[in-house]
Amino acid sequence: MNYRVTLAYDGTEYHGFQWQAGLVTIQSALGDALQKLAGEPVIIHAAGRTDAGVHAEGQVVSFRLNKQWDERRLRNALNGNLPHDIRALTAEVAPDDFHARFHAQAKIYRYQIYVNQVMNPLWMRYAWHFPYELDAERLRADAAALLGRHDFSAFTVSSSAVKSHVRTLTDFRLETEGALWRLWFSGNGFLRYQVRTMVGALVDVNRGRLPINSLSEILARRDRQLTGTAAPAHGLTLAKVEY
């Protein structure tokens, strides 16, 4: 029986989603919980592989179990065997051909920045503390250059093994609530470190700290060295996967 589960997790204590030998990951914790229920190892497919320290409130996984489970009982059984910082929000029977990764149509990420000289400790695990002023209107204007279909080679790791760095960013929104800034990115898919590198570049351009102050030119030149340092992982959350 094929199942689809929506997960939320605090990624602080994990080395990303994907299983890695000798390291604690979201996938290894979920795999341990599922093995207790199934009595055998379970193959897990995720909509996306979040990196170390990145959070999620809408990660989607799919897997097969050797017996049929009531959906509510499956959710509760998973939560009874998962660490406290990983939770199954929903569990449901999925079509037999459903695949969490291959059927995903879009992903929405949220990046949070706490723009204030003094950091609120309640946001320390979930927002990047930036103690300098930022221009919200310029940030929105600069981000507009990223919208659409582009080669995002300048915004990923140079060693990326994917066949193409072309992706489509369909929407960007900036919301401010006092010192807390929320940057929303929607797209058909994202490269490794892409969102964090875009955030870092937007902030650096805003502060005049890059050799090129045009994101359009950075995109065109496809040079990772032009984009500066990626924003810290703990500010990033995979908010939703759309199917």
C-alpha positions in Angstrom: 0.0 0.0 0.0 1.4 3.4 -1.0 1.2 6.3 1.5 1.8 10.0 1.5 2.8 11.8 4.7 3.3 15.5 5.3 6.1 16.2 7.8 7.1 19.2 9.9 10.5 19.3 11.6 13.0 21.5 13.3 16.2 20.8 11.4 18.6 22.2 14.0 19.9 18.9 15.3 20.0 17.1 11.9 22.5 16.7 9.1 19.8 17.4 6.5 17.1 15.2 5.2 19.0 12.6 3.2 20.4 9.5 4.9 24.1 9.7 5.5 26.2 6.9 7.0 27.0 7.6 10.7 25.0 10.8 10.9 21.5 11.6 12.2 19.2 12.8 9.5 15.5 13.3 9.1 15.4 10.3 6.7 17.2 8.0 9.1 14.9 9.0 12.0 11.8 8.5 9.8 13.2 5.2 8.5 13.8 3.9 12.1 10.2 4.8 13.0 8.8 3.1 9.8 10.9 0.0 10.4 9.3 -0.4 13.8 5.9 -0.3 12.2 6.7 -2.5 9.2 9.1 -4.9 10.7 11.5 -4.3 7.8 13.4 -1.5 6.1 11.1 1.0 4.2 12.2 3.0 1.1 11.4 6.7 1.6 11.0 9.2 -1.2 10.9 12.9 -0.3 9.7 15.9 -2.3 13.0 17.6 -1.6 16.3 17.1 0.3 16.6 19.9 2.8 20.2 20.7 3.9 21.6 20.5 7.4 19.9 23.0 9.8 17.0 23.7 7.4 13.5 23.3 8.7 10.2 22.2 7.1 6.5 22.5 7.9 5.3 21.0 4.6 7.8 18.3 3.5 6.1 15.5 1.7 7.3 11.9 1.7 5.9 8.7 0.1 6.6 5.1 0.9 5.0 1.6 0.7 4.0 -0.5 3.7 3.4 -4.2 3.7 0.0 -3.9 5.3 -2.9 -1.5 5.2 -3.1 1.2 7.9 -5.9 3.4 9.0 -4.7 6.9 8.1 -5.1 8.4 11.6 -3.5 5.4 13.3 -0.5 5.6 10.9 0.0 9.3 11.7 -0.2 8.6 15.5 2.0 5.6 15.3 4.6 7.5 13.4 4.5 10.3 16.0 4.8 7.8 18.8 8.1 6.6 17.3 9.6 9.8 16.0 11.8 12.3 17.9 9.9 15.2 19.4 11.3 17.6 16.8 9.8 15.6 13.8 6.1 15.3 13.4 3.8 13.7 10.8 1.1 16.3 10.3 -1.0 14.1 8.0 -0.9 10.5 6.7 -3.0 9.3 3.8 -3.3 6.5 1.3 -1.9 7.6 -2.0 -2.5 6.4 -5.6 -0.3 3.5 -6.4 1.9 5.5 -8.7 2.3 8.5 -6.5 5.9 9.6 -5.9 6.6 12.5 -3.6 9.5 13.8 -5.7 8.5 13.2 -9.3 4.9 14.4 -8.9 5.7 17.6 -7.2 4.7 20.6 -9.3 6.0 23.5 -7.1 7.8 24.2 -3.9 7.4 27.2 -1.6 10.3 28.2 0.7 10.3 30.9 3.4 13.4 32.6 4.6 13.3 34.7 7.8 15.6 37.6 8.8 15.4 39.4 12.1 16.5 42.9 11.2 17.4 44.5 14.5 20.5 45.4 16.5 19.4 43.0 19.3 18.2 39.5 18.5 15.0 38.2 20.0 16.1 34.8 21.5 12.8 33.2 20.6 13.7 33.5 16.9 17.4 32.4 17.2 16.7 28.9 15.7 14.4 30.1 12.9 15.7 33.5 11.7 19.0 35.0 10.6 20.0 37.9 12.9 20.9 40.9 10.7 21.8 43.9 12.9 22.0 46.5 10.1 19.4 48.4 8.2 17.9 47.1 5.0 15.8 48.8 2.3 12.6 46.8 1.8 11.6 48.4 -1.4 15.0 47.9 -3.0 15.0 44.3 -1.9 11.6 43.8 -3.6 12.9 45.5 -6.8 16.1 43.5 -6.8 14.3 40.2 -6.3 12.1 40.9 -9.4 15.2 40.2 -11.6 15.2 36.6 -10.3 11.6 35.9 -11.4 11.1 33.8 -14.5 13.1 31.0 -16.1 16.8 31.4 -15.8 20.1 29.6 -15.5 20.8 29.9 -11.7 24.4 28.6 -11.9 25.5 31.7 -9.9 23.2 30.7 -7.1 24.2 27.0 -6.4 27.4 25.1 -5.6 29.9 24.8 -8.4 30.1 21.1 -7.8 26.4 20.5 -8.4 25.9 17.3 -10.3 22.4 18.1 -11.8 22.2 18.1 -15.6 20.7 21.6 -15.8 20.8 24.7 -13.6 17.8 26.2 -15.4 14.9 26.7 -13.0 11.7 28.9 -12.9 11.0 31.2 -10.0 7.3 31.9 -10.2 6.8 34.3 -7.3 8.6 36.3 -4.7 7.0 38.1 -1.7 8.5 40.1 1.2 6.5 40.5 4.3 7.6 42.6 7.3 6.3 42.3 10.8 8.3 44.6 13.0 11.9 43.3 13.0 10.9 40.0 11.4 11.2 39.9 7.6 9.8 36.9 5.7 11.0 36.3 2.2 8.8 33.8 0.2 10.1 32.0 -2.9 7.9 29.8 -5.1 9.2 27.8 -8.0 9.1 24.6 -10.0 12.2 23.4 -8.3 15.4 24.7 -6.6 19.0 23.9 -6.8 21.2 23.1 -3.8 21.7 26.2 -1.6 19.8 28.3 -4.3 17.4 30.0 -1.9 20.0 30.7 0.7 22.4 32.1 -1.9 19.7 34.3 -3.4 18.9 35.7 0.1 22.6 36.3 0.8 23.0 38.1 -2.6 19.8 40.2 -2.0 21.1 41.3 1.4 24.6 42.0 0.1 23.3 44.0 -2.9 21.1 45.9 -0.6 24.1 46.9 1.5 26.4 47.6 -1.6 28.7 44.8 -0.7 29.0 42.9 -4.0 31.3 43.8 -6.9 28.2 43.8 -9.1 25.1 45.4 -7.8 22.8 44.0 -10.4 21.2 40.6 -9.9 20.4 40.5 -13.7 24.0 40.7 -14.5 25.0 38.1 -11.9 22.4 35.8 -13.5 23.8 36.4 -17.0 27.4 35.8 -16.0 26.6 32.5 -14.2 29.6 33.0 -11.8 29.1 31.7 -8.3 32.0 33.9 -7.0 30.0 37.0 -7.7 27.2 36.2 -5.3 29.0 36.2 -1.9 28.1 34.0 1.0 24.9 32.0 1.3 22.5 33.1 4.1 22.6 30.8 7.2 20.6 27.5 7.0 18.5 28.0 10.1 16.5 30.9 8.6 15.1 28.6 5.8 11.9 26.5 6.0 10.3 24.4 3.3 6.8 25.7 3.7 4.8 23.8 1.2 5.0 21.3 -1.7 2.2 21.6 -4.4 1.0 18.7 -6.5 
